Amino acid sequence: MHFVARNTAGEAPGLRPPSHLLSPNVYGHRYRSNSNDSKHSWIKFKLAGSGSQIIPTSDNEGTDDEVDFDENQDLTQEFVKSKELTKDHDCLKEGCNRVVLNVSGMRFETQMRTLNRLPHTLLGDKEKRDKFWDPRTHEYFFDRHRPSFPAILYFYQSGGRLEKPIEVPSDIFLNELQFFELGKNVINSYKKKEGFIVEAEETFDMPKGVFQRRMWELFEYPESSLPARILAGFSVLLIVASVTTFCVETLPVFDGTQCVNTTHFSDNGTVQMMPNFGHPLFIIESICIAWFVMELICRFIFCPSKLAFLKNIINWIDLASIAPYFLFMIVFFVTWKCDQSNQGGILSVLRVFRVVRIFKLSKHSEGLKILGKTLQTSMRELSMFALFIAIGIVIFGGAIYYAELQEPQSFFTSIPDAFWWAVVSMTTVGYGDVYPRGVIGKLVGSLTVLCGLLAIALPVPVIVTNFNNFYRNSIHKHKS
């Protein structure tokens, strides 16, 4: 098997392959000039059978070495096994004839049977390959990134070994792999090796019935049709309106307008209160709740799998966002009390769950999806961060307590009381409500801030890298 490069772009003669494909022990002996051609320099090598070394070879050699790599068994399965050549074989029929590939001025020579080992790729498919045939020069011309091609050709020759040239950026090499159509398995294997986060290809379960399938696509996949996009836009509008209502009703101008007096009196003679059903904020809230309930019921009815629907956390968020409305209505009709100030603490806390409706936007926002995937992938780093903070809180909470123990007007009355100061200091918030007064306490405070910075700085780069990878994959997905 041969690798031949020819400089046709007018550069200095003897362009060489990337250094990572060249063996150091043959450096300086890898070029052989053609004395009959003063304009071009030809470089010919034979690939070693067990690695990425390239050794000099003569013109009359033409054997095709088969290489198997245990570390790339998933890639070797992509290859079609070549037939053994007999003594009286027909080169044109067996594909052992030479073919020249010109990549932006540099010529590479190999055997046709080498390219035919991957018939699903651009170089291995005759119809796709012939689109780049130049009848004038009798070669295939590709106006592509020249330094990337030796590694791509070596992938064909070695039987599945893919090594990115050191001087080639990852995104450029990835574009070349996609252009030459090496396949998803090869690209995903390269991404994993380079540290990309490769998501498993999503397979969507669809209902069997035609009507059920259309209704499921209408509510679940906004990109499926124009009505689905309109419905998704309407749902987003109601989500924003509901969250806005939740915030606006806490303004002082609306204080006390949620309940109105009734003409009925209770048994002890006090005036009963009931919800103000005619208030604009209550009407908007009721309309939003009605839509959320209808949407949730329809999605449950038309979903392909009821069990998978119940396991999806997004559906539980939808349920948690509408539950407070019905809980408060049930409490009112049971107790006939509308005074929110006298309601139990549990009901007041449940009211906060209305704000989770904003997470419903994650179904329609690509940015929130990327954020969710980043947090899910970075759980280990987030756990490390929480552990660092927890250890620091205990250590520096105890240190500041004993450092300020002799101070007459110390803010720290106990170690648990000093935990708040440790949290605020390690996260560099610094409210200033409590602070050390003595010299030793100030030294402990300085050390606390420095350790807090380290605790934050260590896991953050990994989380940022995960976010960048998901964001980059999302851009590639939209482009493709």
Secondary structure, 3 states (H helix, E strand, C coil): CEEEEEECCCCCCCCCCCHHHCCHHHCCCCCCCCCCCCCCCEEEEEECCCCCCEEECCCCCCCCCCCCCHHHHHHHCCCCCCCCCCCCCCHHHHCCCEEEEEECCEEEEEEHHHHCCCCCCCCCCHHHHHCCEECCCCEEEECCCHHHHHHHHHHHHHCCCCCCCCCCCHHHHHHHHHHCCCCHHHHHHHHHHHCCCCCCCCCCCCCCCHHHHHHHHHHHCHHHCHHHHHHHHHHHHHHHHHHHHHHHCCCHHHCCCCEEEEEEECCCCCEEEEECCCCHHHHHHHHHHHHHHHHHHHHHHHCCCHHHHHHCHHHHHHHHHHHHHHHHHHHHHHHCCCCHHHCCHHHHHHHHHHHHHHHHHHHCCHHHHHHHHHHHHCHHHHHHHHHHHHHHHHHHHHHHHHHCCCCCCCCCCCHHHHHHHHHHHHCCCCCCCCCCCCHHHHHHHHHHHHHHHHHHHCCHHHHHHHHHHHHHHHHHHHHC
